[in-house]
Amino acid sequence: MVKIVITGAAGFIGSCLVHHFAASERFEIIEVDDFSSTEKGNNFNPYSFYQRIERSSFLPWFEDHYNEVDFVIHMGARTNTAERNLAILEELNLRYSQHLWNLCSQHSIPLIYASSAATYGSGEHGYSDNHSNIAKLQPLNPYGQSKQDFDCWVLTQDQCPPFWAGLKFFNVYGPNEYHKGRMASVVYHAFHQIRNSGSMKLFRSHRPGIADGYQSRDFIYVKDILKVIAFLMHEKKHPGIYNLGSGVANPFYSLATATFDALGLPHTIEFIDTPEDIRASYQYFTCADMSKIRTIGYHEEFFPLEEGIRDYVQHYLMKGAYL
């Protein structure tokens, strides 16, 4: 029996991981999070038989019970990209992660943690996860900077877990994000906007040569995230920081039409100006360079955007279902 700690277990990706590993009798899960949120209840209520530890109590518990843990998957973080409270971001996204890293290093426990593509900022240094590129990155918001600070700190450490991986998640969408509100994925918001109004509003382009709605992002279905993490856990080789996107940049226009198609509705798309306050820093393109994780043996295909949206919309969003 492999005993896994999953932090952020009540959240979007964390709860999907709990579901994924719960399907196998090989794993025993220790869930870590703030379980007081009623909005997240459906993410974790089905797994009440697992041991649960409040986030604020976990690090002291881990110091005394490290011998009960075989692997740590650290998804817990302050994930609001609009968060401006630097003290909260430093405490939850940097100091907490550093303490966890040190404990895993001290007791030889493998660790996978969530980084973010927000570290790439406007993409002026490209989207390579080569370690020599990471220190150059310039995030556009404090959330991205908190993730960048931890990545850079990790790369300076002499004492490390026996295996570790930091995963730069790109634009993740999929079931169990109902609680995220305005921080939910574009697919989630597109579904609700189209279902409620019959139309979809996209930002106009304010750059020559890029058509309205053809600002592009790398969108990755959460089910692909689960497969990559399972692969890394099994292999436990080649520690490092890895991009985790689909490797394909899709226009918002394509995301919108795929959502209409999944709902069986005609395409009705309107364009509005990008708000002045975000126009200067608005990203027109992101795309994960996925060559690094391919070179270590991950060969599974990622969901094409249209297939991922169809699965998400028809099997989850339309039914209000969870993974």
N, C-alpha and C positions, 0 to 999 in steps of 0.2 A: 504494500500500500504506500503510494507516494503522497506525502502530506504537503499541500500547497497553500501558502498564504496568498490571498488576492486582496490587495488594498483597493479602495474605490469600488467595493463589491456591490454597492447599492446603485452605482452609476450606470452609464450607458455601456461602455465597453466592458467594465468590470463585471456587470451582471450577465452579459453575454458569455464571458469567460466561465463564470460559475455554471451556467447552463451547459456549456460545452463539456466541461470536465465532469459534471454531475452525471452525464450520460454513460460514463465508464466507471466500473466498480474498482478500477485500479487507483482511483484518487480519493483522498480525503481532503476536504477544503476547510480552511479557516478564513472566514470572511471578516474584513476590516473596513469600517466606514462609520459615518454618522448615520445611525439607523433611525433617527427621530423624524425624518422627513416622510410625511404621509404621501407626498407627491411621488416618491420613489417606491412606495410600498409594494406595488405589483412586480417590481424588479427583483425583490428579495424575499417576499412572503412565501413563495413556493419552496424555499430552501431553509426553512426554520430549523430543520434537524441538524444543520451544520453549526459548528462552534462560531460564535460571533463575538468580536471584540471591538469596542468603540475606538475610533481613530485616536482619541486623546489618551487612551490607556494602552495602546498597542506597543509602543516602543519600550516602556518599562516591562510589559509582559514578555516581549521578545528577548530582552536581556536575560530573563530568568528561564525561558522555555525554548531557547534556540534549538535545543536537541530534539524538539518535537516537530521541527520544520525541515523539509527536504528542498524546497524551492520557494522563491518569493517572486510574485508578479505584482509590480507596483504601478497600479493605474490611478491611485488616489492623487488628486491635485485640485487646486483652485483653477477651474477651466474656463472661467468667464473672461473672454478676450477683452472685454470692456472694463475689467477691474482696474481701478486706479489706486487702491490701497496697497502701497508698496510693502508695508509691514506684513500684511496677510500673505502676499505672494512670496515674500522672503521666508516667512515661517513655514508655510505649507508646501511650497514648490521647491525651495532650496534647502533650508535647514533640516526639515523632516527627511527629505530624500538623502541628504548627506549622512544623517544619523543612521538611517536604514542601510545605506551602502557600507558604512563602517562596521556595523554589526554583521552583515553578510560576509564582509571580508575577514573579519576577526574569527568567525566561526565556520568559514568555508562553505557557505550556502549560495548556490547560484541565484542570480537576480536578473530579471527583465524589467525594464522600467519604460514609462511613456515619456518620450520627448515630443516634439511638435514641429511641423513644417512652418509654424509661425516664426521659428528661428531664422528662416531664410529672408524675412523682410520683403523688400520689393524685388528680390531675385537678382540684384546687381552682381552677385558673385556666383550666379548659377544655382543649380539644385543638386550638386554632387555631395554625397555623404562621405567623401574621402576625409579622413581625420585632419589632413593638412589644410582643408578648406574651412573647417568649423570655426576657428578663432576669428576669421574674417567677417563672419555673418553679422548683420545689423538688423535685428528685429524692429518692427514698427510700433510695438505696444509693450507695456510692462509685463503682460502675461508671457509673450514670446521671449522677452529678455530674461525672465525667471527660468524658463526652460533652457535658454542659451547659457545662462550662468552655471546651471548644473552640468550640462554637457561639457563645458570647458573645464570645470572643476574635476569631473571624472577623468578627463584625459591627462590630468596632471598627477593622478594618484599612483603611488608605488605599490600600495597594498590594495588588492582587488579581490572580488569574489572569484571562485574557481572558474566560473563562466558568467559572463554578463553581456547584456545587449540593451542598448538604448534605441527606441523605435521612434523615428520622426514621422508621426501620423500626418497624412495629408487630409483631405476633406472626407471624413468618415461619415457614412449615413447607414441607417438600418434600424431594426427593431430595438425597443427598450430606450428610446430617446424621448419618450412622451413628456418627461418631466423637465426638459431642458429649456422650454420657453423660447425666447428669441435667440438663444444659443444653439437651438436644434439645427439640423442640417438644412441645406437649401431644398433638398428633395422633400423633406417633411413639410416645410413651409409652402412649397409649390403645390403639393397635394391638397393642403387645406385651402389655399387661395383659389385653386381651380375648382375644387368641389363646392366651395361656398359662393363663388362669383361666376364661374364658367369661363374665366379668363385668367391670364397670367401677366403680371407687369415685370418687365426687365429694364435694367439701366441702359440708356443710350451710351454709345461709345463717344468719348471725347478725345480720341486719338486718331489721327489720319491713318488710313490703311486698315483699320479694324472696324468691321461692320457692327451695327447695333446688335447687342445680344451675343456677340462672338468673343467677348471676354471669356477666357478659358481657365478651368481649374482641373486639377487631378482629383477625381472623386473615387473613393474606394469603399466597397461594400464591407460592412463589419464582419460578414462571414469569411471574407478573405483574411482579415486581421486574425481571426481565431486560428485559421489554418497555419499562418506563418508563425504565430506564437507556439503552437503545438510542435511545429517542425524544429524551432530553435530549442525548445525544451528537450526534445528527443535527441537532437544531435549534440548539444552542449559543446560545440566547437566554434572556433573563430570569434572570440569576443570582439565587440565593437559597437559603434553607432551605425544604424541602418535606416535608410529611407523606407517608408512603408506607404506607398501609394499604388496606383494601378500601373503607373508608367505611361499613361495616356492622358493628354489634356483634352477635355471636352468643353465645347462652348455652352454657356448657360442656355442658349437657344435650343440646343440638342437635349439638354436636361428637361426643359419645359415640354418639348414635343413628346419625349418619351413618357413623361408623366401624363399628358393628355391621352396618349395611346393606351397606357396601362389602365386608365379610367374609361376608355372607350368613348372619348369625347373629341369633338373637332378642335383644331388648334386655333385659339383666339389669344393672340399675344399683343400687348401694348408696350410702348417704350416710354420711359420717364427719364428726366435728367438725373444723373448721379448727383446726390447732394453736394453742395459746395464744400461742406466741412470735411468730407472724406475724399473729395475728387482727386486731390494732389497725391494722396497716399494709396489710392485704390489700385489693387493688383489686377493687371490685365492678363496675366499668364502664370500658372504654376504647373510644374510637371516633375514628378519624382524620377530621378535617375536610379533605376532599379538594377543596374548591372552588378553592383556589389553583392547583393543578396543572391543573385543568380550564380555568381562565381563560387559561392559556398555550397551550392547544391539544391537550392529551392527552384523547382521547375514547374510547379503548378501554375495553371493559367488563372488569371484574375477575371472576375465577372466583368464582361462588357457593361457599360453604363446602362444601356437599354434593358439588358437582362436583369441586372441588379435592381433597377427601379421597378420593373414588372413584378419581380418576386416580392419586393418590399411593399409595394402598393397593394397588390392583390392578396397576399397572404397575411399581411400584418396591418397596414394602415386602414384598409377598408373594413377590417374586422375588429380593429382595436386590440389586436392580438400581440402577445409578447413571445420572445424567443423561448 
